Amino acid sequence: MSETNKRKKISIVVPCYNEQENVRLMSEAIESRFNEDETLKKYDYDILFIDNDSADNTRAELRKLCAEDKVHIKAIFNAKNFGQFNSPYYAMLQTDGDATMLMAADFQDPPELISKFVKSWEEGYRIVIGVKAHSTDGKVVYAFRCLYYKLIKKFSQVEQIEHFTGFGLYDSSFIDVMRKLDDPTPFLRGIVAELGFRRKEIPYDQPKRRAGKTSNNFYTLYDAAMLGFTSYTKVGLRLATFAGAICSGISMLVALIYLIMKLIWWDRFPAGMTPLLLGMLFLGSVQIFFIGVVGEYILSINQRVMKRPLVVEEERINFDEKNFDEKTDKKEPAGLEDECVSENTK
């Protein structure tokens, strides 16, 4: 067995969506860390880019990278855009390293932290994560983000990690746990908090994007917030129950008072339409709000019941399927369908 095969291997997962300006820079940055950092020189590594159906030249850049380095660079091209959670989670299941690291392609997860993560991993931590101590988000966005983290941490049934985006290093034993979950709507941040081993949190200052524009918008941020909310809290349903009970009690009490006053002062107490309209509007708005909350829970349940695959692959490049199967002992990891095409079998 060669010296390279004896070394521990670190797999780096880099999710991409319209990152044509960043993928080569990220690849070079990671390679330089493993070639120049004294801590990382003793490790083998590979970089797995997973493209979530980019509309720019990201795939063309990835093809060039894979052609230039068939040993260390791999790529998976999704058939469609499967969302910001499914795609990176699925890619982590396809790795065969002794540890897997997840980081963004836009350099907001600094490659300089790789050596710190690996050191902590060698100290015995099976999970090492980055927690943002400072963010480049605007003050309003950051304030709402902090409020969200505090609320979900307070109301969640399990411990939640504040200012954690998934950036971190995960031992292969935890990747095996992820493979067995069979969750069609995985929320990695919650899974790490709920099912993860003893972990170490490393604070870092989040830098600005190196290039390009973020694909996050109000809808994607709302989707992320609601996935965590419906997956790990019961507070929405409990609030609907309590608010409904309180409103019903108040309504019955007001109705009883109005009835008594009308019976006592039949000719001198004109009830009028104003109280009736106000009551109807108030109760209607409360009902509509909580129907929406219940709908979010039902949507989450519906997605899980349908059992759709995490990702359908269009193509994968530089994968040695035989070695991958032996390493993972799983012919078809969760979400891998017959549509998945290996570059080696074309």
RAKATA-V84021 format. One record per residue. N is the residue number from 1. RES is the residue in three letters. SS is DSSP state (H for helix, E for strand, C for the rest). OMEGA is omega in whole degrees, 0 to 359 (* if undefined). Layout:
# RAKATA-V84021
N&RES&SS&OMEGA / N&RES&SS&OMEGA
This chain:
# RAKATA-V84021
1&MET&C&183 / 2&SER&C&180 / 3&GLU&H&180 / 4&THR&H&182 / 5&ASN&H&180 / 6&LYS&H&184 / 7&ARG&C&174 / 8&LYS&C&185 / 9&LYS&E&176 / 10&ILE&E&177 / 11&SER&E&180 / 12&ILE&E&178 / 13&VAL&E&180 / 14&VAL&E&177 / 15&PRO&E&183 / 16&CYS&E&168 / 17&TYR&C&183 / 18&ASN&C&181 / 19&GLU&C&184 / 20&GLN&C&182 / 21&GLU&C&187 / 22&ASN&C&190 / 23&VAL&H&179 / 24&ARG&H&178 / 25&LEU&H&179 / 26&MET&H&178 / 27&SER&H&180 / 28&GLU&H&180 / 29&ALA&H&180 / 30&ILE&H&180 / 31&GLU&H&180 / 32&SER&H&178 / 33&ARG&H&182 / 34&PHE&H&181 / 35&ASN&H&187 / 36&GLU&H&182 / 37&ASP&C&183 / 38&GLU&C&179 / 39&THR&C&187 / 40&LEU&C&184 / 41&LYS&C&184 / 42&LYS&C&182 / 43&TYR&C&166 / 44&ASP&E&181 / 45&TYR&E&166 / 46&ASP&E&181 / 47&ILE&E&179 / 48&LEU&E&173 / 49&PHE&E&174 / 50&ILE&E&184 / 51&ASP&E&185 / 52&ASN&C&177 / 53&ASP&C&179 / 54&SER&C&180 / 55&ALA&C&180 / 56&ASP&C&183 / 57&ASN&C&181 / 58&THR&H&182 / 59&ARG&H&177 / 60&ALA&H&178 / 61&GLU&H&180 / 62&LEU&H&177 / 63&ARG&H&179 / 64&LYS&H&180 / 65&LEU&H&181 / 66&CYS&H&178 / 67&ALA&H&181 / 68&GLU&H&181 / 69&ASP&C&183 / 70&LYS&C&183 / 71&VAL&C&190 / 72&HIS&C&185 / 73&ILE&E&177 / 74&LYS&E&178 / 75&ALA&E&171 / 76&ILE&E&178 / 77&PHE&E&179 / 78&ASN&E&179 / 79&ALA&C&178 / 80&LYS&C&174 / 81&ASN&C&184 / 82&PHE&C&173 / 83&GLY&H&186 / 84&GLN&H&180 / 85&PHE&H&184 / 86&ASN&H&187 / 87&SER&H&179 / 88&PRO&H&179 / 89&TYR&H&180 / 90&TYR&H&180 / 91&ALA&H&179 / 92&MET&H&179 / 93&LEU&H&182 / 94&GLN&C&182 / 95&THR&C&180 / 96&ASP&C&180 / 97&GLY&C&174 / 98&ASP&C&173 / 99&ALA&E&180 / 100&THR&E&180 / 101&MET&E&179 / 102&LEU&E&179 / 103&MET&C&183 / 104&ALA&C&182 / 105&ALA&C&188 / 106&ASP&C&178 / 107&PHE&C&173 / 108&GLN&C&168 / 109&ASP&C&191 / 110&PRO&C&176 / 111&PRO&H&181 / 112&GLU&H&182 / 113&LEU&H&183 / 114&ILE&H&182 / 115&SER&H&178 / 116&LYS&H&179 / 117&PHE&H&182 / 118&VAL&H&177 / 119&LYS&H&179 / 120&SER&H&177 / 121&TRP&H&179 / 122&GLU&H&176 / 123&GLU&C&176 / 124&GLY&C&178 / 125&TYR&C&180 / 126&ARG&C&177 / 127&ILE&E&177 / 128&VAL&E&186 / 129&ILE&E&174 / 130&GLY&E&179 / 131&VAL&E&184 / 132&LYS&E&174 / 133&ALA&E&178 / 134&HIS&E&183 / 135&SER&C&177 / 136&THR&C&177 / 137&ASP&C&175 / 138&GLY&C&184 / 139&LYS&H&181 / 140&VAL&H&180 / 141&VAL&H&181 / 142&TYR&H&179 / 143&ALA&H&178 / 144&PHE&H&179 / 145&ARG&H&178 / 146&CYS&H&179 / 147&LEU&H&179 / 148&TYR&H&181 / 149&TYR&H&181 / 150&LYS&H&180 / 151&LEU&H&183 / 152&ILE&H&177 / 153&LYS&H&181 / 154&LYS&H&187 / 155&PHE&H&182 / 156&SER&E&177 / 157&GLN&C&179 / 158&VAL&C&179 / 159&GLU&C&176 / 160&GLN&C&184 / 161&ILE&C&181 / 162&GLU&C&174 / 163&HIS&C&178 / 164&PHE&C&185 / 165&THR&C&185 / 166&GLY&C&178 / 167&PHE&C&181 / 168&GLY&E&180 / 169&LEU&E&186 / 170&TYR&E&178 / 171&ASP&E&182 / 172&SER&H&179 / 173&SER&H&177 / 174&PHE&H&175 / 175&ILE&H&176 / 176&ASP&H&176 / 177&VAL&H&180 / 178&MET&H&180 / 179&ARG&H&185 / 180&LYS&H&185 / 181&LEU&H&181 / 182&ASP&C&181 / 183&ASP&C&182 / 184&PRO&C&177 / 185&THR&C&186 / 186&PRO&C&175 / 187&PHE&C&190 / 188&LEU&H&182 / 189&ARG&H&179 / 190&GLY&H&180 / 191&ILE&H&178 / 192&VAL&H&181 / 193&ALA&H&186 / 194&GLU&H&190 / 195&LEU&H&186 / 196&GLY&C&176 / 197&PHE&C&175 / 198&ARG&C&187 / 199&ARG&E&174 / 200&LYS&E&180 / 201&GLU&E&180 / 202&ILE&E&180 / 203&PRO&E&178 / 204&TYR&E&176 / 205&ASP&E&182 / 206&GLN&C&179 / 207&PRO&C&176 / 208&LYS&C&175 / 209&ARG&C&178 / 210&ARG&C&180 / 211&ALA&C&178 / 212&GLY&C&181 / 213&LYS&C&179 / 214&THR&C&177 / 215&SER&C&179 / 216&ASN&C&174 / 217&ASN&C&182 / 218&PHE&H&184 / 219&TYR&H&181 / 220&THR&H&178 / 221&LEU&H&177 / 222&TYR&H&179 / 223&ASP&H&179 / 224&ALA&H&181 / 225&ALA&H&183 / 226&MET&H&177 / 227&LEU&H&177 / 228&GLY&H&182 / 229&PHE&H&183 / 230&THR&H&182 / 231&SER&H&190 / 232&TYR&H&176 / 233&THR&E&173 / 234&LYS&C&190 / 235&VAL&H&180 / 236&GLY&H&179 / 237&LEU&H&180 / 238&ARG&H&177 / 239&LEU&H&178 / 240&ALA&H&180 / 241&THR&H&183 / 242&PHE&H&181 / 243&ALA&H&178 / 244&GLY&H&180 / 245&ALA&H&181 / 246&ILE&H&180 / 247&CYS&H&178 / 248&SER&H&179 / 249&GLY&H&179 / 250&ILE&H&181 / 251&SER&H&180 / 252&MET&H&179 / 253&LEU&H&178 / 254&VAL&H&179 / 255&ALA&H&180 / 256&LEU&H&179 / 257&ILE&H&179 / 258&TYR&H&180 / 259&LEU&H&180 / 260&ILE&H&180 / 261&MET&H&180 / 262&LYS&H&180 / 263&LEU&H&182 / 264&ILE&H&182 / 265&TRP&C&188 / 266&TRP&C&185 / 267&ASP&C&185 / 268&ARG&C&184 / 269&PHE&C&175 / 270&PRO&C&184 / 271&ALA&C&179 / 272&GLY&C&182 / 273&MET&C&184 / 274&THR&H&179 / 275&PRO&H&180 / 276&LEU&H&180 / 277&LEU&H&179 / 278&LEU&H&180 / 279&GLY&H&180 / 280&MET&H&180 / 281&LEU&H&180 / 282&PHE&H&181 / 283&LEU&H&178 / 284&GLY&H&180 / 285&SER&H&177 / 286&VAL&H&180 / 287&GLN&H&181 / 288&ILE&H&180 / 289&PHE&H&184 / 290&PHE&H&170 / 291&ILE&H&176 / 292&GLY&H&179 / 293&VAL&H&178 / 294&VAL&H&178 / 295&GLY&H&178 / 296&GLU&H&177 / 297&TYR&H&180 / 298&ILE&H&177 / 299&LEU&H&178 / 300&SER&H&178 / 301&ILE&H&182 / 302&ASN&H&180 / 303&GLN&H&180 / 304&ARG&H&181 / 305&VAL&H&183 / 306&MET&H&175 / 307&LYS&C&175 / 308&ARG&C&180 / 309&PRO&C&177 / 310&LEU&C&185 / 311&VAL&C&168 / 312&VAL&C&182 / 313&GLU&E&170 / 314&GLU&E&182 / 315&GLU&E&170 / 316&ARG&E&187 / 317&ILE&E&175 / 318&ASN&C&175 / 319&PHE&C&171 / 320&ASP&C&188 / 321&GLU&H&182 / 322&LYS&H&180 / 323&ASN&H&180 / 324&PHE&H&180 / 325&ASP&H&180 / 326&GLU&H&182 / 327&LYS&H&185 / 328&THR&H&183 / 329&ASP&C&181 / 330&LYS&C&185 / 331&LYS&C&182 / 332&GLU&C&178 / 333&PRO&C&185 / 334&ALA&C&177 / 335&GLY&C&183 / 336&LEU&C&185 / 337&GLU&C&180 / 338&ASP&C&180 / 339&GLU&C&182 / 340&CYS&C&184 / 341&VAL&C&177 / 342&SER&E&177 / 343&GLU&H&183 / 344&ASN&H&184 / 345&THR&H&180 / 346&LYS&C&*
